[in-house]
Amino acid sequence: FINNINILIYSKSIEKNYRAIKQAHNRYIEWVRKYRAVFTLDKYHLIYFIKACKFINIKAIVNI
């Protein structure tokens, strides 16, 4: 039984964060397949906090 999984990623670059998120997601999917766990996208959320929009590339996209 798997109830909650949280991943925290932090850096000064949103592009680095997105690459790290994608890598973490891919490792999670491998784990899900290995242990035949159920993965529900309805409960999957991405939340990020920023100090100021002028310092980051808000047009960057993460594709998972």
MODELLER restraints for C-alpha pairs under 7 A, 6 or more apart:
rsr = mdl.restraints
at = mdl.atoms
rsr.add(forms.Gaussian(group=physical.xy_distance, feature=features.Distance(at['CA:9:A'], at['CA:17:A']), mean=6.24, stdev=0.5))
rsr.add(forms.Gaussian(group=physical.xy_distance, feature=features.Distance(at['CA:10:A'], at['CA:17:A']), mean=6.40, stdev=0.5))
rsr.add(forms.Gaussian(group=physical.xy_distance, feature=features.Distance(at['CA:11:A'], at['CA:17:A']), mean=6.30, stdev=0.5))
rsr.add(forms.Gaussian(group=physical.xy_distance, feature=features.Distance(at['CA:13:A'], at['CA:56:A']), mean=6.84, stdev=0.5))
rsr.add(forms.Gaussian(group=physical.xy_distance, feature=features.Distance(at['CA:14:A'], at['CA:56:A']), mean=6.40, stdev=0.5))
rsr.add(forms.Gaussian(group=physical.xy_distance, feature=features.Distance(at['CA:14:A'], at['CA:57:A']), mean=6.69, stdev=0.5))
rsr.add(forms.Gaussian(group=physical.xy_distance, feature=features.Distance(at['CA:15:A'], at['CA:60:A']), mean=6.67, stdev=0.5))
rsr.add(forms.Gaussian(group=physical.xy_distance, feature=features.Distance(at['CA:18:A'], at['CA:62:A']), mean=5.50, stdev=0.5))
rsr.add(forms.Gaussian(group=physical.xy_distance, feature=features.Distance(at['CA:22:A'], at['CA:64:A']), mean=6.20, stdev=0.5))
rsr.add(forms.Gaussian(group=physical.xy_distance, feature=features.Distance(at['CA:32:A'], at['CA:38:A']), mean=6.97, stdev=0.5))
